[in-house]
Amino acid sequence: MNIPKLLLLLLIVLQNAYSEKLSKNDLVQVRFFIQEEKYDEVMHFLQNHQDSEALDQVIGLLSQYEYGDNGTNQEIEEAASPRNEIAGQLAHLVQVKAVEGNTFLQFILSQFYRIGVGVERDNRLFLQWLYTSAANGNRNAQNHLGCCYQKGTYLDKNIAAAVHWFIRAAEQREPNACYNLGCCYTEGEGVPQDLSKALSYYTIAAEQGDALAQNRLGVLYFEGKVTKKDTAAAVRWFTRAAELGEPNACYNLGCCYAEGEGVPQDFSKALRYYTIAAEQGLALAQNDLGLLYLDWKWTKEDMAEAVHWFIRAAELGEPNACYNLGYCYAEGEGVPQDFLKALHFYTVAAQQGDADAKEEVELIQQRLEQEPGIRR
């Protein structure tokens, strides 16, 4: 997509300033129109959804193409530059509507100042418009402001202020704010720990399709710390989040299939979900995927896969993977036997508190002293 055309399309969308969420089918339709550059169809579609709150989702769709294979970073920066006529028109329109009191466009304007779309980047104006939008009741701005306070970005870290704004946004059922507030109640961050409230806020976010909340909700049902343990409910929420590619949910679902918790035991499905999570860099999944291959020991290729995933997880400091890799080198499983490498990985695991690894370190050290010829 031509980047200036993309900004022009965004300008058209912003003129309508919708707020209601689109259905999944609507999103597929809009995505197709944008991808094919069928701007007339996009205009017609938006005109037929005058009562919808679609703006934030349409912007999200546009950003996928803005940062995809449709333009280099330099092209995108040039398109968004204050020197670009269309970007300038876009920023001017947003500013006019923001001054008139459109709270959503006040939020959009804050992001333009943060990123530099049609205006020079300006953190002071970013915060000014973000606060204005939040104070005027925009739930997106309220959540974003809460995140700034929680993380200490752009503002001094202030957990109490973060919770205040998360609550304001959650009162409007903003899914990200509900998730963030659920996390605060889970961890006792800025509020007394209260897993019942966490469950409530995670549920609101999860029912709106928030994958992180769906996974957290599954964990609460699985652990049974709030309600009676309900593995079927846990699997249901893990599955919904895994369908969205959430790595922790994929790992948790893989564990359920591996152990037969809430579902019939199925190692093929466990392998599938572990792999999805492992390929996204989740160390726990990488280690358990390695164990699955190690336990099967069907072929040399399986053993090589086991070692591959143990190495990936060990590089991330996962202690169990370090122990398992030490075992592979000590026994010559999937790799040539190498006691020095085994000693190294057992030591790494032992230094993280693994008692079994500590015993293995002592045994290998004794063996190396008694049989110096095995050094390699």
N, C-alpha and C positions, 0 to 999 in steps of 0.2 A: 504494500500500500504506500502511495506517495505520502510522505509525512505531513506536508502542508495541507493536503486533502484531509488527513486524519484530524488535524486541528480544526479545520473548517467543519467537519462533521461534529466534533465535540462542541463547537460553537453553536451549531444548530440544536444539539441536544440540550445544552445549557439554557437556551432561550425558553425551553419548555419547563425546565426545573421540576421534574417529577420526583416523587418520593416513595411511591409504593413499590414493593418487591415484585419482580417478574416471576412467573412460573418457570419450571425447568424447560418446558417446551418453548416458552417465549424466548428464553435465553439462547436455546439452540437456533431459533429462527433469526434472532438479531445477530448472533455470531456469524451465521451464514451470509446475511446481508452485508455485514461489515467486511467479511473476508472477500466477498465477491465485488466489493465497492459499489453495491446497488443502493446508492444514496436516496433515490426516489422511494424505494421500498422502505428504507429506514424511516424516512419522513412520514410516509403513510402509516407505518406501524405505530410510530410515536403519537401521531395525531389520533389514532384509535385507542390510545391508552392514556387519555388526558387525566384520568383519576388515579393513575398508578404512581408509585414511588420507585421508579426504575432508574433514576439518574445515577445513583452510586454504582449500580450493577453495570450499567452501560459504560460508565467510565472505566470500570474494571475490565470489561471486555476490550475496550479501546486500548488500554494499557498493555494487554497481552500482545497486541500487534505492534504497539509502539516500541516495545522492548524485545520483539521476536526477531525473525529473520528479514524484516521488511525495512530495515534501515540501520545504519551504523550509529554508534553512540554520538559521533560527530554530527551526523545528519539530524539526529533527534535534538541535540543541544542547539543546533542552528535553527531548527524549526520552533523550538520553545523560546528562543532568545527574544529579549525585548525589541531587538532590531527586526524581527520577523513581523511583517504587517498583520498577518492573520493572528499570530499569537498575541500581538498588541491589541487587536480588536477584541479577541477573546477575553483578555485580562480587563479591558475597559468595560465590556459588557458585564462581566462578573462584578466588578467594583461598583458600577452603577446600581445593580440589583442588590448588592450587599449593603450599600449605604441606605437604600430604600427599606431595608429591614428583612430581606430574605435570609433566614438563618442558615439554610443549607448552603447558599452561595457565599455567605460569610465564612463558612467552614472551607469551601472550595478556595476562596481567596486566600485564606491562611495557608493552604497547601501550595498555592501558586507562589507565595512569598517564600515559603520554605524551600521549594524545589527550584524556583526561578522560571516560571512559565509566563512569558509576556511582560515580566517585570524583573528587576534585579532582585536577587536573593536578599532577604532582609529578615533576620531572626526576630527583631523587635516587632516589626509589623506582622510577622507570622504569629507571634504570641498574642499580640493585640487583637487580631481578628479571630484567633482561636478562642480566646477568652470571651470575646463579645458573642460569638456564636454559641458557646457553651452556656453563658449566662442567660442568653435569650431562649435556651431550651433545646438546642439541637443536640440530639443524642450522639451523633458521630463525633462532634466536637467535644462533648463531655467525656466520652471514653478516651479520645486522643489526649485530652488534657490530663486525665487520670494517669495515662501511661507515661506522660512526660514527668509527672510528679513521682510516679513509682520507680522509674528507671533513672531519674536524675538527668534526663537529657533536655537541654534548653532551659531547664529550671532546676533549682536546688531540690534534691531529693526530699520528699515530704509524704510519708506513707498515709498520714491522716488525711491530707488533702487528696491524695490519690483515691482513697476509699470513698471520700465524699463525692467525687465526680463519678466514680464507678456506680455508686448508689443512684445518683441522679439519672444516669443513662440507663441503668438496669430497671428503674421505675418505668421506663418507656420500652422495656424488653429488648434493648440493644444487645444482640447476641455476644459480641466480643466483650462488652462490659459485664454481662452476666457471667461469662466464663472467668474473666479477671476477678470478679467479686467472689466467685466460687473458690478460686485459688486462694484468695486472701483468707476466707473462712477455713479452708483446708489447712493452711499453714499457720493460721493465727497471726497473719501479717496485717497490722493496723487495726485488727478487731480480735476479740476473744475467739479462740478456735471453736468452731461449731459445724460439725459435719452434716447436721440436718439442714442447716442453711446452705451449706455448700451443695448438697444434693439438690435442693430446690433451685438454686441458680444454674447449676449445670444442666438440669432438666430443661429449663427455659431455653438455654442456648442450644442444647442438643436437639430439641424439637424443631429448631430453626435451621438445622443442618450444620452446626458448628462441630467439626470433626474432633477438635481437641476436647471439647466438652463431652462429646459422645464417649470418647475413650475414658475420661476421668469418671464419668457416670458409670461406665462398665466396671471400673476398678472398685468403686464404692459398693456396687451390688455384689461383686465377686468376694470382696473382703468381709462383707456383712457387718460392718462397724456401725451402720446407721439403721438398717433394717435387717431382717433375717437374711442370711446368705442366699442369693438367688443367682445361680450360675446361668440359668436360661436367660434371664434378663441381661446379665453381664455379656453373654455371647451375642445377644441381639444388638447391644450397643457397640460392642467391639466390631461386629460385622458391618454395621452402618458406617462407622468411622474408617474401617479398612477399605470399604468400597470407595472412599474418598482419598485413599492412599496414605492415611495417617500412620507413620511408622510404628509408634508405640502400640497403637491398636492392632496393627498387623502382627507385631510380636506377641501381644497378649492373646490374640486369637490363635496364633500358632501354638502357644503354650496350652491353650484349651484343647486343641486337637491332639497334641502330643500326649497329654495326660488323660484325655477323655473326660474333661470337666465341662459339663453342660452340653456336650455333643459326644457322639460316638467317637472313640479313638480312631484317628486317621492320620498316619504319618505322612502320607502324600500331601494332604492339605496342610499339615504342619510345615512340611518342607516349602510349600508354596508361599505361605505367609511369612515364614522366617526369611525367605529369600527376598521378598519385597522390602521388608524392614532392613535387612542386612545391606541391600544395595543402596539404601538411603543413608547408610553410615551408622546405624544403631549397633553399638558394640555388643550389647546383650544378645541381640538377634544373631549377630555374626558368630558369637561363641556357641550358641545353641544350635545353629545351623551346622557348624563344624562338628559338634557332638553327634548330631543326627547322622552325618556322613561317617563319622568314626564308628558309631555303633553298628551301622549297616555292614561296613567292610565288605561290600559286594565285589568291588573291583579295585585295582590300583588307582583308577581315576577317582573313585570315591574317597580314597585315602588322601589323594592329592588335593581334592576339594576341601576335605576336613582341615588339612594343614593351611591351605590358602585362607580360609575364613578365620582360623585361630590367629594367623599372622595379622590379618586386617584388624581383628579385635584387640590383639596385644599392642599394636601400634597406637591404639586409642587408650591404652593403659588398663584394659579390662583384666582384673586379677585372675578370674577363672580361666580366661583364654591363655594367660601367661602360664598358668599351671598345666593346662592341657597341652600347650606347645612344648613345655618341658617334658611332659610324658612322652610325646611323639618322638622327641630327640633321644630320650633315654632308652626307648624301646625300639627305635628304628621304624616307627609306624608312619608311613607316607613320606619319610625323609631318611637319608642315611643316618645311622646311629652316630650321635655326637654328644658325648657326656659334658663337654665344656659348654655347648649351647644349652643343653638341658639344665646345667647348673645355673646359667645366666637367667633363664626364664623362671626357673623355680625360685631363684633369689628375688626377682622382681615381684613375684606373687607373695613371697614370704614377707617382703618389706611392706606389703599392704595388709598384713595381718592374717594371711592364710596359714593356719597351723599345719595342715598337711604338707604344704609346700616347704615349710621350715624343716619338717622331718626329712623330706626328700633331699633338701640341701645338705643336711648332715650326713645322710647315707651316701650321697655321691661324693662328698668331700672325703669321707672315710675310704671309699672305694678307690678314689684317685690316689690317695696316699699309699694304699696297699698294692695297687696295680698301676703304677705310673705308665705302663705301656699302653693303657687304653686312652690316654690323652690324645685328643685330636682337635 
